[in-house]
Amino acid sequence: MRFIPIDRLKPGMLLAKAIYDDTDCVLLGAYVELTKDYIERLTERGFPGVYIEDELAKDIEIQEAISYTLRNEAVSCLRECNIDQTMNIAEKIVEELLNKKSVSFDMIDLRSFDEYTYRHSVNVAVLSTAVGMGIGLSTKELINLCASAMFHDLGKLEIAEEILNKPGRLTDEEYTVIKQHPVLSYELIKGKWNISSTTKKAVLSHHENEDGSGYPQGLEGDQIHLYAKIVHVTDVYDALTTRRPYKKPYSPAEAMEYLMGSCGILFDQKIVKAFIKKVPLYPKGSTVLLSTGKVALIVENQKQNNLRPVVRLEDGTQIDLNEWEQLSVTIVGVPGEEVLAGDNLLQ
């Protein structure tokens, strides 16, 4: 299977994975042939693209980092603001990730605009847990970290949608409202005895920056809790790479460049390094443009160097960019995709 952005879908393409709405009902089943009407409806709903099956990508298999059932259960708990059950979900996410021999983040999340806040929080929880595993946190610490990520944007549910999804620049007053969401999230969980103080602290501090320019308290460096530093990185990455009503998504590689360029200013360098080791710059099944001018499909990422994946050209030729004779060939971008970042990108 391979991923095709929504604006490059064509009638006759065959779906490789089912598409669901925000209530987990099937909109289109796997192996349904796309029509012009289906493509228009998916576009209207704000889906970033779909996975298709074709001859070029028939042997590429892509698995979710966590099971679809658990992801939907997590979304449901957040939608209902069921805080106690969300803590149980955090434990399940950690257990599922720890039981996997390898955790893959190759799957591009197929989210519509309507369910962004919930799906985003689950993604940030999974990514944060993986980073925590990478730096050697204990199971208990991973659960508290995962819970921090699940709760980090809970306060946004109390902010008007016209502000959250505003396509243009926010006014000073609107930005002041947005900046309240860490405090609002903290207020929702601060009285819960079964939520650790470190989790509460991380929820409150996930928008603090290394140089002290963040909010709500203007903390810097070592004043910021480790969990908050991790959630900050994964939160921004997922926001950057997600299509929103007011912006097209960054590619994973572009988002990584942003994270690396902001080390010491917004982010802790050690956390960014740990994140880069866990998340591939070019997800399997995605299309890239090579320095040779040729378009290629990502077939496999290599843990030792995810800048140099195995790719497949449109004629079926497979190239390992990590091989010595291929070192002059580089990935220069995504064909036909421009990044249009909105002013509200990293709230």
C-alpha positions, -999 to 999 in steps of 0.1 A, spaced: 0 0 0 10 36 -4 -2 70 8 -17 95 -17 -24 130 -5 -60 141 -10 -53 166 -38 -36 138 -59 -63 112 -57 -79 100 -89 -111 81 -97 -104 44 -101 -78 42 -73 -84 13 -49 -85 19 -12 -61 -2 9 -75 8 43 -110 17 55 -118 53 62 -137 62 94 -156 93 106 -152 108 140 -177 84 155 -158 54 142 -184 46 116 -170 33 83 -173 59 55 -155 38 29 -144 2 33 -111 -13 23 -108 -22 -14 -135 2 -25 -128 19 -58 -126 57 -55 -150 78 -75 -151 116 -82 -179 119 -56 -160 100 -30 -129 121 -34 -149 153 -32 -166 142 0 -133 131 16 -119 165 7 -148 184 22 -144 164 55 -107 174 57 -90 141 53 -53 145 44 -53 116 20 -58 78 19 -38 46 14 -43 29 -19 -33 -5 -33 -15 -8 -66 11 -29 -83 40 -7 -73 32 -9 -36 15 -42 -33 42 -57 -10 45 -27 14 27 -34 47 22 -7 72 10 -12 108 -4 12 134 18 19 164 -11 9 186 -42 -10 177 -71 7 161 -94 -5 189 -73 11 216 -69 43 196 -107 46 192 -112 38 229 -88 66 238 -105 91 215 -139 82 230 -127 88 266 -113 122 256 -144 131 237 -165 124 269 -139 140 291 -138 108 312 -106 116 331 -105 84 352 -110 61 323 -83 81 303 -58 72 330 -67 35 324 -62 41 287 -27 56 294 -18 23 311 -31 3 281 -11 24 256 21 19 276 15 -19 280 8 -23 243 39 -4 232 61 -22 257 49 -56 244 59 -48 209 93 -59 196 95 -28 175 73 3 174 65 16 140 55 52 133 53 48 95 15 50 95 3 85 84 -27 93 106 -59 96 85 -78 123 105 -105 146 95 -107 182 107 -136 175 130 -117 152 154 -83 169 155 -81 176 193 -88 140 203 -67 123 177 -39 147 182 -38 140 220 -36 102 213 -9 107 188 11 129 212 6 102 239 20 74 217 49 95 204 58 107 239 57 72 253 81 60 226 105 88 234 102 79 271 110 43 262 140 55 242 155 74 272 149 45 296 120 56 317 104 30 340 69 16 334 54 38 361 72 69 346 59 60 311 23 58 324 26 92 340 42 106 308 16 91 286 -12 105 308 5 140 306 2 138 268 -34 125 269 -45 154 291 -23 182 277 -50 198 255 -81 189 275 -86 226 283 -90 234 246 -125 218 248 -135 249 267 -123 273 240 -146 284 211 -140 265 179 -139 298 159 -108 307 177 -92 272 176 -98 268 139 -94 304 128 -78 304 93 -61 338 97 -39 355 123 -52 356 158 -59 389 175 -40 396 207 -72 389 226 -77 356 209 -41 345 215 -45 354 252 -75 330 252 -55 302 235 -27 306 260 -51 298 288 -55 261 277 -26 247 297 -41 262 329 -76 250 319 -63 215 313 -45 216 347 -76 228 364 -96 198 351 -72 173 366 -56 190 396 -81 176 421 -77 140 410 -59 119 436 -50 91 411 -31 115 388 6 121 398 19 155 406 45 151 378 17 145 353 -2 176 365 30 197 363 37 185 328 2 194 316 6 229 330 41 233 315 39 218 280 42 252 263 72 264 283 103 270 261 139 263 269 148 300 267 120 311 290 98 326 262 69 301 267 38 302 288 20 302 313 49 307 338 79 316 316 100 287 329 133 278 313 158 250 311 159 227 341 129 245 356 107 226 331 98 190 340 111 162 318 76 151 308 67 186 297 98 188 275 89 155 258 52 165 253 63 199 239 84 182 212 58 156 202 29 181 204 46 205 180 57 176 156 21 163 154 7 198 149 32 205 121 25 173 102 -13 174 105 -35 190 78 -58 217 94 -85 239 80 -60 268 79 -28 250 67 -14 222 47 9 198 66 46 199 69 62 167 57 79 147 85 113 157 72 104 194 73 89 190 108 122 174 119 142 203 105 120 227 125 126 207 157 163 206 152 165 243 143 146 252 175 169 232 199 179 254 228 153 279 220 120 260 222 131 224 228 156 204 248 182 191 224 184 157 242 147 151 237 148 161 200 177 136 195 157 109 212 126 117 191 145 116 158 157 81 166 122 69 171 103 86 142 112 81 105 116 113 84 100 95 55 71 71 64 68 39 45 44 41 15 50 79 11 63 95 -21 95 116 -23 115 134 -49 151 124 -53 181 147 -63 181 128 -96 147 143 -104 130 110 -101 100 102 -79 104 73 -55 83 54 -30 96 47 5 98 9 9 117 6 42 134 28 68 167 18 84 172 23 121 209 31 118 202 60 94 166 70 87 178 97 63 188 69 39 158 46 34 152 20 8 132 35 -21 114 22 -52 113 41 -85 82 43 -106 96 16 -130 100 -8 -101 137 -4 -96 147 -6 -59 175 15 -44 191 13 -10 202 49 -4 225 37 24 247 18 0 280 34 -9 273 38 -46 241 56 -39 254 82 -14 253 109 -41 215 104 -43 195 124 -17 159 130 -9 151 166 -17 114 169 -9 79 158 -16 68 161 -52 42 189 -58 36 196 -21 40 231 -8 38 239 30 14 266 39 18 272 77 -10 291 95 -4 316 122 -21 293 147 2 263 140 19 257 173 -7 268 199 
